[in-house]
Amino acid sequence: MPPLMLVCITIALHFFPESGGLCSDDNTTNIAPIFLVTFGSGSATFSSATPANFSFTTTYQQAFTIPIEDGYFAFTNAIPNVNTVWHTGALDHTPNDIDGYMFLANADPNPGQFYRGTVNNLCIGERYEFSAYLTNLVGPFGLAKPSVIFQIRTSTSDNTLIGQLDTGEIPEYSTMTWTNHVTIDFRFSFLRANITRFWYSSEV
């Protein structure tokens, strides 16, 4: 049985008084997330939306119904009833999110990039935090566990690596449990003022 994983991604901005002044006060005092992906909602079990609707790319193929094979993903509002080891019927991470879709990836034995996106208009000298909620949708049956590597890189031609975190094996639970496995703090103080975006990628 291949490992499966669900992912919900949030990027949050934090302001610190000692940060540089290349952004207006209105930009630097906002502590709410500056970028949030929730994958929408709907009554159909599988969403017809594609990565382009959420401005990201992936090396995985999209499934719009069961089964979801190795190296495939789907946007679904509940874990489908296709295997006795899955947490069938479990919902997404967001509280009170009726019919909210989540990103379900069937991890390929050969690592791939399941999510790559760009965030624009970041401020030089400010501190940012990248975080992601992940879960293993397989119950405690002693099966292979997924792991994810997150990277944050500049959008310059050399794609300089400025932050990375490896989740290690994502554990199984008797009930599906979402955990904030990833928190990466980073600054842009070393970049030119006209570099105001970054891309991040993850492999599973």
C-alpha positions in Angstrom: 0.0 0.0 0.0 1.6 3.3 -1.0 1.6 6.2 1.5 -1.0 8.9 1.1 -1.0 12.4 2.4 -3.2 15.5 2.6 -1.9 19.0 2.6 -3.2 22.4 3.5 -0.8 25.3 3.0 -0.7 28.6 4.7 2.0 31.4 4.5 1.9 34.0 7.3 3.7 37.4 7.6 5.0 38.6 10.9 6.3 42.1 11.6 9.2 42.9 13.9 10.2 46.5 14.9 13.8 46.0 14.0 12.9 45.1 10.4 14.0 47.3 7.5 11.8 50.1 6.1 11.4 49.3 2.5 7.6 48.7 2.9 4.9 51.0 4.1 3.6 50.7 7.7 0.4 49.3 6.3 2.2 46.4 4.8 4.5 45.6 7.7 2.0 45.7 10.5 -0.4 43.1 9.0 0.1 39.8 10.9 -2.7 38.0 9.0 -1.6 35.4 6.4 -0.6 37.1 3.2 -1.2 34.0 1.2 -3.6 31.2 1.9 -4.6 28.1 -0.1 -7.8 26.4 0.9 -8.7 24.7 -2.5 -12.3 25.9 -2.4 -15.5 24.0 -1.5 -18.4 22.2 -3.1 -21.0 19.5 -2.7 -19.3 17.1 -5.3 -16.8 14.7 -3.6 -14.2 15.6 -6.2 -13.5 19.2 -7.3 -13.3 19.9 -11.0 -10.8 22.7 -10.3 -7.2 22.3 -11.4 -3.8 23.5 -10.1 -4.1 26.5 -12.5 -7.1 27.7 -10.5 -4.9 28.0 -7.4 -1.8 29.3 -9.3 0.5 26.4 -8.7 2.1 23.6 -10.7 2.8 19.9 -9.9 4.6 16.9 -11.3 1.6 14.8 -10.1 -1.3 13.9 -12.3 -4.9 14.8 -11.3 -7.6 12.3 -10.6 -11.3 13.3 -10.7 -12.7 10.1 -9.3 -11.4 6.9 -7.6 -9.0 5.2 -7.7 -6.2 7.6 -7.0 -3.1 5.8 -8.1 0.6 6.4 -7.2 1.7 9.8 -8.4 -1.8 11.2 -8.6 -3.6 13.8 -6.5 -7.2 15.0 -6.1 -9.1 17.9 -4.5 -11.7 16.1 -2.4 -14.1 17.2 0.4 -13.9 13.9 2.3 -11.6 10.9 2.3 -13.2 8.5 -0.3 -14.3 5.0 0.7 -11.9 2.9 -1.3 -9.8 1.1 1.2 -10.3 -0.2 4.7 -7.0 1.3 5.9 -8.0 4.9 5.0 -9.8 7.3 7.3 -12.9 7.2 5.2 -15.1 10.2 5.5 -12.5 12.4 7.3 -12.7 16.1 6.5 -10.2 18.9 5.8 -8.2 20.9 8.3 -10.2 24.1 8.3 -12.8 24.3 11.2 -16.5 24.9 10.2 -15.5 24.7 6.5 -18.6 23.0 5.0 -17.7 20.8 2.0 -14.2 22.3 2.0 -11.8 20.6 -0.5 -8.4 19.4 0.6 -5.3 18.3 -1.4 -5.0 14.5 -1.4 -1.8 13.2 -2.8 -1.0 9.5 -3.3 2.8 9.7 -2.7 4.7 8.2 -5.6 7.6 5.8 -4.6 9.8 8.1 -6.8 9.8 11.5 -5.1 8.0 14.2 -7.1 7.1 17.9 -6.6 3.4 18.0 -5.6 3.2 21.8 -5.1 5.2 24.7 -6.5 3.9 28.3 -6.4 5.0 31.9 -6.3 4.1 34.7 -3.9 4.6 38.3 -5.0 5.1 41.7 -3.4 7.1 40.6 -0.4 9.0 43.2 1.6 12.8 43.4 1.8 14.0 43.0 5.4 10.8 41.6 6.8 10.5 38.3 8.5 8.1 35.7 7.0 6.8 32.3 8.2 5.9 29.4 6.0 3.7 26.8 7.5 1.7 23.8 6.2 -0.8 21.4 7.9 -0.3 17.8 6.9 -1.8 14.4 7.7 -1.4 10.8 6.9 -4.8 9.5 5.8 -3.8 5.8 6.6 -4.7 4.4 10.0 -2.2 2.6 12.3 -1.6 -0.5 10.2 2.2 -0.3 10.0 2.3 0.7 6.4 4.9 3.0 4.6 4.7 6.6 5.8 5.0 9.7 3.6 7.6 12.4 4.2 7.8 15.9 2.7 10.7 18.3 1.9 9.7 22.0 1.8 12.0 24.5 0.2 11.8 28.3 -0.1 13.8 29.9 -2.9 14.2 33.3 -4.5 12.7 33.9 -7.9 16.1 35.0 -9.3 17.7 33.0 -12.1 19.8 31.0 -9.6 16.8 30.2 -7.4 18.8 30.7 -4.2 17.7 28.4 -1.4 16.8 30.4 1.7 14.9 27.9 3.8 14.3 24.2 3.9 12.6 21.7 6.2 12.2 17.9 6.1 9.1 16.6 7.9 10.5 13.1 8.4 7.9 10.3 8.4 4.3 11.6 8.9 2.9 9.3 11.6 -0.3 7.3 11.6 -3.1 7.9 14.1 -6.3 6.0 14.9 -8.3 9.0 13.8 -7.0 11.3 11.1 -5.0 14.1 12.7 -3.8 17.3 11.1 -0.5 18.7 12.4 1.5 21.8 11.6 4.6 19.9 10.5 6.3 22.8 8.8 7.4 26.2 10.1 10.2 28.0 8.3 11.2 31.6 9.3 13.1 33.6 6.7 14.1 37.2 5.8 14.8 39.0 2.6 17.3 41.5 4.0 20.1 40.2 1.6 18.1 40.7 -1.6 17.8 43.7 -3.9 14.8 45.8 -3.4 13.3 44.8 -6.7 13.2 41.1 -5.7 9.8 40.8 -4.1 8.7 37.3 -4.6 9.8 33.7 -3.9 8.8 30.2 -4.9 8.4 27.2 -2.7 8.3 23.6 -3.5 7.7 20.3 -1.8 8.5 16.7 -2.6 6.7 13.7 -1.4 
